[in-house]
Amino acid sequence: MRAVIFDLWDTLVEWPTAEAAALRQRIAALVAVTDDEFGRRWAESYRSSQTGPLAAAYAGLGVPGEYVDAEVAARHAFARRALRPRAGATAVLVELRRRGIKLGLISVCSEEVPSTWSETELAGLFDAETFSSDCGLMKPEPEIYLQTARALGVEARECLFVGDGANDELGGAARVGMTPVLFVPGGAAPRWQGLAGWVGLSVSSIEEVLELC
């Protein structure tokens, strides 16, 4: 393998569930709907929030206009706090680059991630970074993987793709010829639907990726 492409949330960075829930509840209150109803609406508009401006997504959800900018700013502040690599991740990325392995990142994320990326500890560690909110593509669409491989200067078949399995990302990687690797921290059961019978490569720590290269 000439390259390793990583997922971001719940792979290199743990998703802060409680803080994200608090943000969602606050916006639900502004829209004057229950948290469950807001969750349903968010799921229905998920693509627009992950491939376009957050302000437009929030307005579409019914956030009053006078609150939209403040909620977008709150989401950016959330990213600044949340984008902290999990233990050991930075050292693994540095070692992979030392070995001459190209490093890529593919993340389905809203605009706050690329906007705050340069301020994080992960900035500068990748040869190519692909954010859905920048490119308008989402996993598991083939082009988001192929675009990243092209940016790395490698063929898809020369890439490992490491992720927790959300958004059918492992299946998407496999369908373009990449070798998918399921990341299940501590060897826990996979959390996403369709992965219970996973028979492909898997790792229980980011450090184990080094053994595959």
DATA-V828015 format. One record per residue. RES is the residue in one letter. PHI is phi in whole degrees, -180 to 180 (NA if undefined). Layout:
res-><RES/RES>
phi-><PHI/PHI>
//
This chain:
res-><M/R/A/V/I/F/D/L/W/D/T/L/V/E/W/P/T/A/E/A/A/A/L/R/Q/R/I/A/A/L/V/A/V/T/D/D/E/F/G/R/R/W/A/E/S/Y/R/S/S/Q/T/G/P/L/A/A/A/Y/A/G/L/G/V/P/G/E/Y/V/D/A/E/V/A/A/R/H/A/F/A/R/R/A/L/R/P/R/A/G/A/T/A/V/L/V/E/L/R/R/R/G/I/K/L/G/L/I/S/V/C/S/E/E/V/P/S/T/W/S/E/T/E/L/A/G/L/F/D/A/E/T/F/S/S/D/C/G/L/M/K/P/E/P/E/I/Y/L/Q/T/A/R/A/L/G/V/E/A/R/E/C/L/F/V/G/D/G/A/N/D/E/L/G/G/A/A/R/V/G/M/T/P/V/L/F/V/P/G/G/A/A/P/R/W/Q/G/L/A/G/W/V/G/L/S/V/S/S/I/E/E/V/L/E/L/C>
phi-><NA/-100/-149/-124/-111/-108/-76/-98/-68/63/-125/-77/-130/-75/-73/-79/-57/-66/-68/-65/-65/-65/-62/-63/-65/-66/-69/-59/-66/-66/-81/66/-133/-69/-60/-64/-66/-66/-60/-65/-66/-63/-63/-67/-104/-57/-60/-63/-72/-97/-128/-145/-64/-63/-58/-67/-65/-65/-62/-65/-81/102/-65/-55/-53/-72/-107/-60/-61/-66/-72/-64/-63/-65/-68/-66/-64/-57/-63/-60/-78/-84/-79/-121/-61/-65/-54/90/-65/-62/-62/-66/-62/-63/-67/-62/-67/-61/-80/87/-83/-73/-120/-126/-136/-128/-133/-84/-157/-87/-60/-67/-69/-64/-67/-105/-55/-63/-91/-95/-70/-87/-62/87/-94/-115/-86/-154/-126/-123/-111/-59/-69/-89/-98/77/-114/-135/-67/-102/-63/-55/-65/-68/-76/-67/-61/-69/-61/-61/-64/-83/75/-132/-85/-56/-67/-97/-115/-90/-119/-113/-162/-82/100/-64/60/54/-66/-72/-63/-62/-64/-63/-68/-98/104/-77/-96/-82/-130/-81/-102/-126/-53/69/77/-66/-68/-57/-92/-98/-58/91/-107/-59/-103/-56/-118/-84/-65/-149/-134/-105/-151/-62/-59/-66/-60/-60/-73/-94/-114>
//
